[in-house]
Amino acid sequence: MIIAEFAYQAVALLLAHYIGWARAHYTVADECERLGGFYVGSKTFRCVKVEDSKE
């Protein structure tokens, strides 16, 4: 029973990590598209969109 509980917790932790990672990327992309930048703490970053040359 203890091993099963540990396995469920490990899977939940990995799932939460993936969801957080994906959400952070979408949030940064959204902020870059809407505002042209994003901030982390006291630092502000400016985004520049790179166009795909294959189009």
C-alpha positions in Angstrom: 0.0 0.0 0.0 2.8 2.4 0.8 4.5 1.8 -2.6 1.2 2.5 -4.4 0.7 5.8 -2.6 4.3 6.8 -3.4 3.7 5.9 -7.1 0.5 8.1 -7.2 2.3 11.0 -5.5 5.3 10.7 -8.0 2.9 10.7 -11.0 1.0 13.6 -9.6 4.2 15.6 -9.0 5.4 14.9 -12.5 2.1 15.9 -14.0 2.0 19.1 -12.0 5.5 19.9 -13.1 4.6 19.4 -16.8 1.4 21.4 -16.5 3.3 24.3 -14.8 6.1 24.2 -17.4 3.6 24.3 -20.3 1.5 27.0 -18.7 4.6 29.2 -18.1 5.6 28.9 -21.8 2.1 29.8 -23.0 2.0 32.8 -20.5 5.3 34.2 -21.7 4.3 33.8 -25.4 1.0 35.5 -24.7 2.6 38.4 -22.9 5.2 38.8 -25.7 2.5 38.8 -28.3 0.2 41.3 -26.4 2.7 43.6 -24.8 6.0 42.9 -26.6 7.7 41.8 -23.4 7.4 40.2 -20.0 9.0 40.7 -16.6 10.6 38.5 -14.0 11.0 40.2 -10.6 12.6 43.6 -11.3 13.9 42.7 -14.8 11.9 43.4 -17.9 12.5 41.4 -21.1 11.6 42.6 -24.7 10.4 40.0 -27.2 11.2 40.0 -30.9 9.2 37.6 -33.1 11.3 35.7 -35.6 9.4 35.0 -38.9 9.8 31.6 -40.4 11.6 31.9 -43.7 9.9 28.9 -45.2 6.6 30.7 -45.8 
